[in-house]
């Protein structure tokens, strides 16, 4: 029995230690930093206690406000489009008998490519002077667009890239869900004379709800973390039109070296996310639904 | 995961209506729609690869027809001022070591949590914490990692970046290995324990054979995500330890962007993902969908 307890602990402790040292400790550090002004002198951090002053600055930070708003718009619009297109593609693909593996292979590809490279690819295609998108527009006699330089268009351009990048992820999860649906129900529905639309509305959708929910949550989480593509495509600009929350933190913390203030911003974002998760868990648990 | 091309659903449907002309039209339309989406997905890849073979002038003139040249690739790989070969090596080292560590830590922890009778609160608080950490933008903790690593001399070191990547991908691996470890029958573990087997023996002889496909799926995805990761290396590494995404990012930040080189470097950096997709798609699909569909 003694050895059992030993191995029980020995197998779990590596994960615990890693989490403690690299997630809990940094969080405590971040929390401590957020009450200070920090200056780096000869690689030594010099802390200067400022109390809640860093937190008091948060509501007045225009960049943060723009970042939060853009992140919200970006996440909602991009994920909604991805879910919709992904679901349609999955519905079409699941009915394909020959060539399904081909479609799946092609549609998975963007998921595996670094966000930074996706950014590089689209930066080339979006270029005002020689980008292929403007060549297309010119062929059709339309005015070329300054995709990334026009403040009214930049956020949409970034959303288009994200939809291209991540629709495949929704597609893949929803396809797997559709493939695992029991076939006899559809068979019975067909015998009873249910139309395709009725099958979709009354059988597929209700049965797919858990998969749809999980896919939606996964995508939302990732969308709120968006950083790479935007870093490369626009750097948050023009102005603040594509500023997102990760970018604001990066800017304050690193580019401007406002360590204490950046820490306060990080803590605030983490707190909002943790509260959101706990609220969501409570809500689903209350309904007796299992996540 | 049903990895069958002919799901019973479609087979039954198509067999009955094999000679129905309107069904055939529907199928044709379906292929047309899917094909056009496939083109939308593939076109940007085609574009970046073709850009890698153009000269800067061909590129800036937006030429469709051009004489392919491999100067871009040569510059990126062999030019003395290019860091790309080094970035590629760094990405490999960091990706492989952190994947190795993630697999060991996650498999042990998943086995421990699901098969060694921990009280429920341990399981739930550890998984809950890992979910929260997974949802938080990495850039928030990257700041703290930077200050911590700097104070112990780990900034701009392989050790620091590997540790960061290991931690970053642990929640996903823990989640996935949890799904796979639960495929190991409890009775099998208990029987082995009664026979006097120690935990290492059980892990090696009972668990490992069953979770091997799961390990492949988790490992491949961890490696890809480490290869792709950007914000944390942006903060933690400098020139010597820079990875591929940092190298690409640098091209795009120059005043006059060397588009040919950027395209060539991008093309080379997509290669590992391409190869894995061709040869290990089964595992990638299994990994990405594990947990979402059960």
HADDOCK unambig.tbl for C-alpha pairs under 7 A between the chains (distance, minus, plus):
assign (segid A and resid 7 and name CA) (segid B and resid 199 and name CA) 6.36 0.50 0.50
assign (segid A and resid 8 and name CA) (segid B and resid 112 and name CA) 6.05 0.50 0.50
assign (segid A and resid 8 and name CA) (segid B and resid 116 and name CA) 6.18 0.50 0.50
assign (segid A and resid 11 and name CA) (segid B and resid 108 and name CA) 4.93 0.50 0.50
assign (segid A and resid 11 and name CA) (segid B and resid 109 and name CA) 5.64 0.50 0.50
assign (segid A and resid 11 and name CA) (segid B and resid 112 and name CA) 5.80 0.50 0.50
assign (segid A and resid 12 and name CA) (segid B and resid 108 and name CA) 6.43 0.50 0.50
assign (segid A and resid 12 and name CA) (segid B and resid 109 and name CA) 4.57 0.50 0.50
assign (segid A and resid 12 and name CA) (segid B and resid 112 and name CA) 5.87 0.50 0.50
assign (segid A and resid 14 and name CA) (segid B and resid 105 and name CA) 5.96 0.50 0.50
assign (segid A and resid 15 and name CA) (segid B and resid 105 and name CA) 5.72 0.50 0.50
assign (segid A and resid 15 and name CA) (segid B and resid 106 and name CA) 6.96 0.50 0.50
assign (segid A and resid 15 and name CA) (segid B and resid 109 and name CA) 6.29 0.50 0.50
assign (segid A and resid 18 and name CA) (segid B and resid 167 and name CA) 6.55 0.50 0.50
assign (segid A and resid 19 and name CA) (segid B and resid 167 and name CA) 6.90 0.50 0.50
assign (segid A and resid 22 and name CA) (segid B and resid 167 and name CA) 6.77 0.50 0.50
assign (segid A and resid 26 and name CA) (segid B and resid 141 and name CA) 6.62 0.50 0.50
assign (segid A and resid 26 and name CA) (segid B and resid 144 and name CA) 5.16 0.50 0.50
assign (segid A and resid 26 and name CA) (segid B and resid 145 and name CA) 6.38 0.50 0.50
assign (segid A and resid 29 and name CA) (segid B and resid 144 and name CA) 6.54 0.50 0.50
assign (segid A and resid 30 and name CA) (segid B and resid 144 and name CA) 5.78 0.50 0.50
assign (segid A and resid 92 and name CA) (segid B and resid 30 and name CA) 6.32 0.50 0.50
assign (segid A and resid 95 and name CA) (segid B and resid 10 and name CA) 5.64 0.50 0.50
assign (segid A and resid 97 and name CA) (segid B and resid 5 and name CA) 6.27 0.50 0.50
assign (segid A and resid 97 and name CA) (segid B and resid 6 and name CA) 5.74 0.50 0.50
assign (segid A and resid 97 and name CA) (segid B and resid 10 and name CA) 6.65 0.50 0.50
assign (segid A and resid 100 and name CA) (segid B and resid 5 and name CA) 6.32 0.50 0.50
assign (segid A and resid 103 and name CA) (segid B and resid 38 and name CA) 6.99 0.50 0.50
assign (segid A and resid 106 and name CA) (segid B and resid 38 and name CA) 6.33 0.50 0.50
assign (segid A and resid 107 and name CA) (segid B and resid 38 and name CA) 6.76 0.50 0.50
assign (segid A and resid 107 and name CA) (segid B and resid 41 and name CA) 6.80 0.50 0.50
assign (segid A and resid 112 and name CA) (segid B and resid 224 and name CA) 6.70 0.50 0.50
assign (segid A and resid 112 and name CA) (segid B and resid 273 and name CA) 5.82 0.50 0.50
assign (segid A and resid 113 and name CA) (segid B and resid 228 and name CA) 6.90 0.50 0.50
assign (segid A and resid 113 and name CA) (segid B and resid 270 and name CA) 6.09 0.50 0.50
assign (segid A and resid 113 and name CA) (segid B and resid 273 and name CA) 6.58 0.50 0.50
assign (segid A and resid 114 and name CA) (segid B and resid 228 and name CA) 4.20 0.50 0.50
assign (segid A and resid 115 and name CA) (segid B and resid 228 and name CA) 6.77 0.50 0.50
assign (segid A and resid 116 and name CA) (segid B and resid 245 and name CA) 5.81 0.50 0.50
assign (segid A and resid 116 and name CA) (segid B and resid 249 and name CA) 6.59 0.50 0.50
assign (segid A and resid 117 and name CA) (segid B and resid 248 and name CA) 6.99 0.50 0.50
assign (segid A and resid 117 and name CA) (segid B and resid 266 and name CA) 5.86 0.50 0.50
assign (segid A and resid 121 and name CA) (segid B and resid 44 and name CA) 6.56 0.50 0.50
assign (segid A and resid 121 and name CA) (segid B and resid 48 and name CA) 5.80 0.50 0.50
assign (segid A and resid 130 and name CA) (segid B and resid 60 and name CA) 5.54 0.50 0.50
assign (segid A and resid 130 and name CA) (segid B and resid 61 and name CA) 6.26 0.50 0.50
assign (segid A and resid 130 and name CA) (segid B and resid 62 and name CA) 5.01 0.50 0.50
assign (segid A and resid 173 and name CA) (segid B and resid 289 and name CA) 5.52 0.50 0.50
assign (segid A and resid 173 and name CA) (segid B and resid 292 and name CA) 6.88 0.50 0.50
assign (segid A and resid 176 and name CA) (segid B and resid 1 and name CA) 6.75 0.50 0.50
assign (segid A and resid 176 and name CA) (segid B and resid 289 and name CA) 6.95 0.50 0.50
assign (segid A and resid 176 and name CA) (segid B and resid 293 and name CA) 6.78 0.50 0.50
assign (segid A and resid 177 and name CA) (segid B and resid 293 and name CA) 5.74 0.50 0.50
assign (segid A and resid 179 and name CA) (segid B and resid 2 and name CA) 6.39 0.50 0.50
assign (segid A and resid 180 and name CA) (segid B and resid 2 and name CA) 6.54 0.50 0.50
assign (segid A and resid 183 and name CA) (segid B and resid 8 and name CA) 6.66 0.50 0.50
assign (segid A and resid 183 and name CA) (segid B and resid 9 and name CA) 5.46 0.50 0.50
assign (segid A and resid 211 and name CA) (segid B and resid 292 and name CA) 6.08 0.50 0.50
assign (segid A and resid 211 and name CA) (segid B and resid 293 and name CA) 6.28 0.50 0.50
assign (segid A and resid 214 and name CA) (segid B and resid 292 and name CA) 5.96 0.50 0.50
assign (segid A and resid 221 and name CA) (segid B and resid 135 and name CA) 5.68 0.50 0.50
assign (segid A and resid 225 and name CA) (segid B and resid 137 and name CA) 4.74 0.50 0.50
assign (segid A and resid 228 and name CA) (segid B and resid 230 and name CA) 6.32 0.50 0.50
assign (segid A and resid 228 and name CA) (segid B and resid 231 and name CA) 6.96 0.50 0.50
assign (segid A and resid 232 and name CA) (segid B and resid 249 and name CA) 6.40 0.50 0.50
assign (segid A and resid 232 and name CA) (segid B and resid 252 and name CA) 6.73 0.50 0.50
assign (segid A and resid 246 and name CA) (segid B and resid 137 and name CA) 6.67 0.50 0.50
assign (segid A and resid 246 and name CA) (segid B and resid 139 and name CA) 6.24 0.50 0.50
assign (segid A and resid 250 and name CA) (segid B and resid 139 and name CA) 6.70 0.50 0.50
assign (segid A and resid 253 and name CA) (segid B and resid 143 and name CA) 6.91 0.50 0.50
assign (segid A and resid 266 and name CA) (segid B and resid 140 and name CA) 4.87 0.50 0.50
assign (segid A and resid 270 and name CA) (segid B and resid 136 and name CA) 5.97 0.50 0.50
assign (segid A and resid 273 and name CA) (segid B and resid 136 and name CA) 6.78 0.50 0.50
assign (segid A and resid 274 and name CA) (segid B and resid 132 and name CA) 6.13 0.50 0.50
